[in-house]
Amino acid sequence: MLASRALPLCRHAGTPGFTATDLLVALAVVTLVATVVAAPVVRAKQQARLAQCTANLGQLSRAVLSFCGDHAQTLPAGQATPGRDLWFWYKEDVKGYAGLTGASSPADTLFACPDDRGYADARPFHHNPRFDYNSYVFNGVTLPGVPHIAGWQLAAVRAPARTLLVMEWTAHAPLSWHKSKTGRQNAPFYSDAQSVVGFVDGHVGLVRIYYDGYNAAYTRDPIDGYDYKYSGD
């Protein structure tokens, strides 16, 4: 009786098996395809967040202007929250004109930029009670020598199509949440960082913010060639 013997796997002569190099090539191809497929999805999400932020600031601009209509055409000056920083806490003056009632909270999505990553704190501004759960600042930093329009009469604001009203916090740095050149980092500040801003005439846009390399952007008007200013005169 012949002894049983295991038969070898059949392999054509001269045909190599699947090597480690083949595996690496296959993985590289799969990664490339996944990247190509995912890129339009990522861009679409970025554009959707930018569109949401732009819509938010459009509605907030209208709310501020509606507030003016009930206050002798005068911009917020901190009446509702004495002792608070007006640039964030103007929200308490105007939120009712945006359809919000009750205490401020992270649920106030109208005041939340979807790309808000905060600054010094480890959470977005709109998740932080210190900033009244608000990603958007009013052009009302009332420090000595700093241009602003807090308490101004609307009619006194020259060039309302260029004068900032409300904006993403990044316009005060400047940094960018939507087209960042620093990734998720909040340093260094850099010139021409783009922020969504609303103007006194009611229009909203994504604009370049000037940085002189030393001083925060909000401390001065830009040089010629920029489409905005902080001062009302």
C-alpha positions in Angstrom: 0.0 0.0 0.0 1.4 3.4 -1.0 2.0 5.8 1.8 -0.2 8.9 1.7 1.7 12.1 1.0 0.5 15.8 1.2 0.4 17.4 -2.2 2.2 20.7 -2.6 0.2 23.8 -3.5 0.3 24.3 -7.2 2.3 27.3 -8.4 3.2 28.1 -11.9 6.9 28.1 -12.5 8.4 31.6 -12.6 5.3 33.3 -10.9 6.3 34.9 -7.6 3.9 35.1 -4.6 2.3 38.4 -3.2 5.3 40.2 -1.8 5.6 42.8 0.9 6.4 45.3 -1.9 3.1 44.4 -3.6 1.3 45.0 -0.3 2.8 48.4 0.2 2.0 49.4 -3.4 -1.6 48.3 -2.9 -1.9 50.2 0.3 -0.5 53.4 -1.3 -3.1 53.1 -4.1 -5.9 52.6 -1.7 -4.7 55.6 0.4 -4.5 57.8 -2.7 -7.9 56.9 -3.9 -9.4 57.5 -0.4 -7.7 60.9 -0.3 -9.0 61.9 -3.8 -12.5 60.8 -2.8 -12.5 62.5 0.6 -11.1 65.9 -0.5 -14.4 67.1 -2.1 -16.3 66.0 1.0 -13.9 67.9 3.3 -14.1 71.0 1.1 -17.9 70.8 1.1 -18.0 70.7 4.9 -15.6 73.6 5.1 -17.8 75.6 2.8 -20.9 74.7 4.7 -19.4 75.9 8.0 -18.3 79.1 6.3 -21.8 79.7 4.9 -23.3 79.1 8.4 -20.9 81.6 10.0 -21.7 84.2 7.3 -25.4 83.7 7.8 -25.0 84.0 11.6 -23.2 87.3 11.2 -25.8 88.6 8.8 -28.5 87.9 11.3 -26.5 89.4 14.2 -25.8 92.5 12.2 -29.6 93.0 11.7 -30.1 92.4 15.4 -27.7 95.1 16.3 -29.2 97.5 13.9 -32.7 96.7 15.2 -31.4 97.5 18.7 -30.3 100.9 17.4 -33.8 101.4 16.0 -35.2 101.2 19.6 -32.4 103.2 21.2 -32.4 106.5 19.3 -30.3 105.1 16.5 -27.5 104.5 19.0 -25.1 101.5 19.0 -24.7 99.4 22.1 -22.6 100.9 24.9 -23.0 98.2 27.6 -26.3 99.3 29.2 -27.5 95.7 29.9 -24.4 94.4 31.5 -22.3 97.1 33.4 -18.9 95.8 34.3 -18.7 93.3 31.5 -16.5 93.6 28.4 -18.8 95.1 25.8 -17.1 93.4 22.8 -18.5 90.0 23.9 -21.4 91.0 26.3 -23.2 93.2 23.7 -25.0 90.0 23.2 -27.2 90.7 26.2 -28.3 94.0 24.5 -29.2 92.5 21.2 -30.0 88.8 21.6 -33.7 89.5 22.0 -33.7 91.1 18.5 -32.4 87.8 17.2 -35.3 85.8 18.8 -33.4 84.5 21.8 -34.9 84.6 25.3 -33.6 83.6 28.7 -30.1 83.1 30.0 -27.3 82.7 27.5 -26.0 79.2 27.0 -24.0 77.0 24.6 -27.4 76.3 22.9 -27.3 79.8 21.4 -26.1 78.5 18.0 -26.7 81.8 16.3 -23.7 83.2 18.3 -21.6 80.1 17.5 -19.1 80.0 14.7 -18.9 76.3 13.7 -15.1 76.6 13.4 -14.6 78.5 16.7 -11.6 76.9 18.4 -11.2 79.5 21.3 -8.0 81.1 22.2 -6.3 80.7 25.5 -9.0 78.5 27.0 -9.3 74.8 26.0 -12.8 75.3 24.6 -14.5 77.5 22.0 -15.7 80.9 22.9 -19.3 79.8 22.4 -18.9 77.1 25.0 -17.4 79.5 27.6 -19.5 81.5 30.1 -16.6 84.1 30.4 -17.5 85.2 26.9 -21.2 85.0 27.2 -21.2 81.9 25.0 -20.3 84.0 22.0 -17.9 83.5 19.0 -18.7 87.0 17.6 -17.4 90.3 19.0 -18.8 93.8 18.7 -16.6 96.7 17.5 -16.7 98.0 21.0 -13.3 97.6 22.7 -13.4 100.8 24.8 -9.7 101.0 25.8 -7.9 104.3 25.6 -6.6 105.1 22.1 -8.4 102.0 20.5 -10.8 102.8 17.6 -14.4 101.6 18.2 -18.0 102.6 17.6 -19.6 101.8 21.0 -22.3 104.3 21.8 -22.0 106.0 18.4 -25.0 107.4 16.6 -25.5 105.4 13.3 -25.6 108.7 11.4 -22.3 109.7 12.7 -20.5 106.7 11.4 -18.6 107.7 8.2 -18.2 105.0 5.5 -20.7 102.5 7.0 -19.8 100.1 4.2 -16.3 99.9 5.5 -16.8 100.2 9.2 -16.9 97.0 11.2 -20.0 96.2 13.3 -19.7 92.6 14.5 -17.2 90.0 13.5 -15.5 86.7 14.4 -13.1 87.1 17.3 -10.2 86.3 15.0 -10.6 89.7 13.3 -9.2 91.1 16.6 -6.1 89.0 16.5 -5.7 88.4 13.6 -6.0 84.7 12.9 -8.4 82.7 10.8 -10.8 79.9 11.7 -11.9 79.1 8.2 -8.7 79.5 6.1 -6.1 79.0 8.8 -2.4 79.3 8.0 -1.6 78.0 11.5 -3.7 74.8 11.5 -5.4 74.4 14.9 -2.8 76.6 16.6 -3.6 80.2 17.7 -0.1 81.5 17.1 1.5 83.3 15.6 -0.7 86.2 14.5 -0.2 87.0 10.8 -1.3 89.6 8.3 -4.0 88.9 5.8 -5.7 86.3 8.0 -9.3 86.0 6.7 -12.3 86.5 9.0 -16.0 86.8 8.5 -17.2 90.2 9.5 -20.4 92.3 9.4 -20.4 96.0 8.5 -22.5 98.9 9.8 -24.4 99.0 6.5 -25.5 95.4 7.1 -23.5 93.5 4.6 -21.2 90.6 5.5 -18.0 89.3 4.0 -14.8 87.3 4.4 -12.1 89.9 4.5 -8.3 90.1 5.0 -7.2 91.6 8.3 -4.1 93.7 8.6 -1.4 93.0 11.2 1.6 95.2 11.7 3.7 92.5 13.4 3.4 93.9 16.9 0.0 95.1 17.9 -3.3 93.2 17.9 -5.4 94.1 14.8 -8.2 95.9 16.7 -5.8 98.5 18.1 -5.6 100.4 14.9 -7.1 100.9 11.5 -5.4 99.1 8.6 -3.1 100.6 6.1 -4.4 101.5 2.6 -5.5 98.5 0.5 -7.9 96.8 3.0 -11.7 96.8 2.9 -12.5 97.6 6.5 -11.8 99.9 9.4 -12.6 99.9 13.2 -13.0 103.6 13.6 -16.2 105.4 12.9 -14.7 108.6 11.7 
